[in-house]
Amino acid sequence: MAPTGENGCVQEDEGLGWGKSLPVPSVQEIVRNDPQCVPERYIQQKKDRPLDSELYIPAASSEIPIISFSLLANGDEDELKKLDSACKDWGFFQLVNHGIAEEVLQDMKAAVAAFFELPRDEKLKYAMAANDLQGYGQGFVVSELQKLDWCDLIMLITHPPNLRKMKLWPTTVPGFKDAVEKYSEGAQKVAEELLADLSLLMGMDRDGLKKLHGEMKQAVRMNYYPTCSRPDLVLGISPHSDGGTITLLLQGDDEITALQIKNKDRWVPIKPIPNALVVNVGDAAEVFSNGVYRSIEHRALANTSRPRMSVATAMLPNDEAEIGPVESMVNDDRPRVYRNVKYVDFLRHVLENKMEGKAHTDFLKIKS
């Protein structure tokens, strides 16, 4: 998927320094060429396939916590306790009344859908460079042998503005830039309020986590899941936890339940709530909280009925920021579980390895 020059060689570009993903064929194009085709590299090992009846608990979807952002922002103590419980017990919750206008949400969905409707050659103009993870392609492909996810994506750094690589922002989709900017601004405000609330719960001032982040980054990953003739054999996204502090997910289709989270060794579906955001604790928040708040494995499934998209907005510490347990979360009853590392070193570890459950936080644990 990397762009090539006139001589056919892969072009190098100034990347983020986080890592790279190997180029693989577009899943969307595979389906366009043959809707029944499921290449061998996408067929998961039997133990990893999505419909294991012993682990899949559809009724548990109703248990997922629902948090009202407007109550949190107004300092409601009961809602703050609900947030604390949700992050401890689930690591996931649905956020309603978040203040991002429905029009902004719909425009964002429309912009992503319009990009993936472009002809293949047009999308390739925004392809990831050989040494970068921004742009159009696939993520976390680190080996020619690994199983692949049934998903194409475009990933952009949206905050701070000086890190935006505007040549990767599609100009052939009317309104794309405006839609992404408005949505990312709204997501930033929501995320900063949630981080302030988590700071209070962790015994710090409201700006405690924000200060620890340095100049916080925002990365927006726009996912496209084509239909699949055998969704029982593939995964839209493999089980993983997120490497950032928190992630805000905009589900693209209210009628299709594809996101699943792991809770007490069972896979629980997250049924979309119209106009809600799904929020999850990331690895960095788990480290800051000394394991009190846990990042949770989650995955996405494919389906036969229609393509689906989603928008995951991750809040990340600055590359040079150090992550480690904050002092208020370490005591005799809760000794330090994680070591301190520079965030960019952790991020490189995450992005140099395939998505594999909780392996990344295990990397950070103090070895006994």
N, C-alpha and C positions, 0 to 999 in steps of 0.2 A: 504493500500500500504506500510505500515511500515514494515521493516524487522523483522522477528521473530527468536527467538532462538530455540534450540532443544526441549524446553518444550512448544513451541507454543506461548510464551508470546512476546509482542511487545518489541523490544530492544530500550533502551534509548541511546542517543548519544549526544556528545557535540554539541549543536546547535548554531545558530547565536545569540540567545536571542531575535529574532525579533517576534517569534510566531510560529504557527504550522497550519497545514491544516488536517482536518479529512480524514482518508482513505476512498475512495469510489472505486467502480469497474472501471476498465479500459474501456473507451468508445471504444477503438480499439478492445478489446476482445468481447465486446457486439456485435459489427458489424460483427466480424469474426464468431461468433456463430450463428447469425441470422441477415442477412443484412436488413431485414424489421423491426426489433425490434426498438421501440423508447419508453423506459421505462417512466413511468409517471413522475419521478423526473426530467426529461429533458424537458418536455413539459411546455413551458412558459405560464404565465397568458396571456390572450388575449391581454391586453394592451401592453405587452412587446414583442409580436411576431414581427418578422423582416420585414414583407412586408405590412406595413400600407401605402397605396398609397398617403395619404394626407401629409405624412411626408417624404417620400422617393423621392429624386429629382435626378435621375440618370444623367441628363444633366449637373448638377452642377459640375460633376467630372472635367470638363475642366477648372474650375475656380481655382482649387487648385494651390497655388503659386509654382513655380519651381525656385530653387536657385542654382546658380553655385558655388560650393565650391572653385574652382580654382580662380575665381574672388574675392571671399571673402578673401582668403589667400593672394592674391596680393594687398589687401587694396583698392579694387574698391569701391568708395563712393556710387555709384548708387546701387550696389549689397547689400551694408550694409543697405541702406534705404529700399530695398526690404525685407531684413531679418527682419528689425524692423516692417514693415507693416505686414508681414506674421505672426509674433508672436503676434501682437496686434489683427489682424482681424480674423485670422484663428486658431492660436495655432498649426498649422500643415503646413508642406511644403515638397515637394519632392526635394531631394538633388542630383544633377548630378555633374559629373566631380570631384568626391570626392577622387580620387587617390587610392582607394582600387582596386587592380587588379581583373579583371573578373575571373581569375583562382582561386583566393582566395575566391570570392563569391560562385563560383560553387562548390569548394571543401567543403565549409561550408554547403551548401545545401545538398550535397551528404552525408556528415557525419551524419547530422540529419536524413535524410531519411533512411540511413543504420541502425542507432540505432533503429528506430521504426519498422524496418523490422525484428529485432531479435525476437526469440521465447519469449513468455511471461515470462517463468522462468528465462531466461537470463536477461531480462530488470529488473526483480525484484531484481537482485543482486545490483542494483543501486538505490533502492527505498529510498524515504524520510524516515528519522527516525521519531519517534513519536513526537519529539520536535524540528523539523527543517523544513526548506522550500527548502533546497538544495536537489537535487536528482530527481528521477522519481516518478511521481504521478499526483496529481491535486492541484491547488492552490485555496486559498480563500474559502475553504469549512469549515465553522464555525458552521454549524447547521445540524442536521439530517433531518430537514424539508425543508431547502432551495432548490430552483430549481438549477440544476447543468448545467454546460457548456458542450457543445459537443466537448471536447478537452482533450487530455492528454499532459503532458509536462515533460521536464527535465530542471531543473534550476541549474545553477552553478555560484559561485562567481569566477570571472576570474582575477580581479585586486583588491588590490595588490596581487602579487603571493603568499605571505606568508599566505593568507587566503584561498587559494585553498584547497579543500578537495579532494585529488587525488583519493581516493578510490571510489568516485562517478563519475569519468571520465571513461567512458566505454573503457575497454582494448580489448574487443572482436570485436570492429569495427576498421579495419585497417585505420590508418591515422587520427583517431578522434582527438586525442590530438593535433597533428600538425595543423589540420584544424582550430580547435577552437582557438589555440594560435595565429595563423597568422591573423585570422579574428578579434579577440578581440584587438590585437595590432593596426590594422588599424582603428578599430572603436574608440579606445582610442585617436588616433591622430586627427581624425575628430572631436570628441566631445570636445577635449581641444581647438581646433581652434574656434569652435562655441561658447564655453563659453567665450573665449577671445573677440570675436566680440560682444557678448551680454554684456560683462562687459563695453566695450566702449559705447555702446548704453545706458547703465544705468549710465553713468557719472563716471565710475571708470577707473583705469588703466587696461591694458589688463589682468593682473593676478588677478584682484579683486575677481571674483567669485571663481577662483581656490583656493585662500587663504582662503576664507570663507568655503570651503569644507573640509579643513584639508586634511588628507590622503584620497583622493577620492576613492570610491569603484565602481566597475563595476560588474553588475549582468547580465548574459545572460540567457534568458528564451527561450527555444526551444519548439515550439508548434506543435502539430500534430492534424489535424482535419480530422477524418475519414469521408467517405461519409455518407449521412443520407437519408433515404427513405422519410422523411418528413421535409425538411429544413425550411418549412414555420412555423413549430411549435417550433423549437429550436434556440439557439444561440451558436455560436462557443465560443465567449467570451461575457459576459454581459457588458452593458454600464458602463464605468468607466473612471476616469482620472488616470494618472500614478503618483506614489508617489515620484519619483526621480526628478532630475533637468531637464534633457532631456533624451529622448529615441530615439534610432536609430533602425528602423525596416527594416529588409531584407525580402521582400515578396518572397515566395517560388515558385510561379507559375505566370508567366507573362500573362497567358490566363484566369485566374480566378480572378474576382474582388470581394473580400470578406470583406475588411476593409471598414468601414463607420465611418465618424466623424459627430458630431452634430454642425451645423452652423446655427444660427438664427432659432433655433427650427425645423430644417429639417435635415434629415439624408442624407449625401452626400457621395457617394462612392469614394474611392481612387483607380483609375485605375492604375495598375502597369506600371511603365516605366522600361524597361529592364536595369538592373544593377544600378538603382537608389536606394537610401535609403529614406525611409519616416522618417522624424524627427518631433517629437512633444514636446511641452513645457510640463514639469511636474509640479506637485504641488509645489515643492520646488522653482522652478523658478518663479512661480506665487507669492509666498510669498516674495522672495528676491526683486522682482520688484514692490511690493506693489500693485499687481493686474493689473499692466499695461499689462504684458504678462500673458495670462490666459491658464491654462491647460484645455483641452477640452475633453468632453465625447467622447468615441469612442467604437466601438463594432466590432465583426467579425461574419460573417454568415457561415453556413454550406452549402454544395451543394451535388447534387446527382451524379455528373459525375465522380469525382476522388478525392482521399485524397489530402490534401493540408498541407503544413507546412509553418512556418514563424520563424524568429529569432528576438527577441526583446532584445536590449542591453541597459540597463538603467544605467545612471550615477548617483551616490548617494553620498551625503555628508557623511563624517565620522560620526559614531554613536554619538561621543561626541561633534560634531560641533553644533552650535546653528544656527537655521534658523529664519529669521525675516526680515522685510523690511530694505534695505540698506538706509543709510542717504540721499544719492543723489536722492532717489525716494520718499522722504517724504517732503512735503511743505504745505503752507497754502491752496493751491488749491487741493492738494492731501494728505489729512491727513492719518495717519497710519491706515491701515485696519486690519492688522494681528498682533498677539502677537508673542513674541519670545519664542521658545521652543527648547529643545534639540532634535536633529533629531531622535535619537533612540526612544524617547517617541512618536513622531509623527508616525514613522514607525510601532511601535507596535500597535498604534491605527488603522492604515491602514490595517495591516495584521490580526488583530483580528476581522475584520468585513468583510462582503461579499462585492463584488464589487457593488457599488450603486451610480452611477452618480458622483456628485460633493460633496458628503457628507463629504469627508475628508478635503477639504479646508474650508468647513463651520465650521468644528471643530476648525480650527485655527483662525477664525475671532474674532476680538474684539467685545464683546457683548455690544450693546449700552444701 
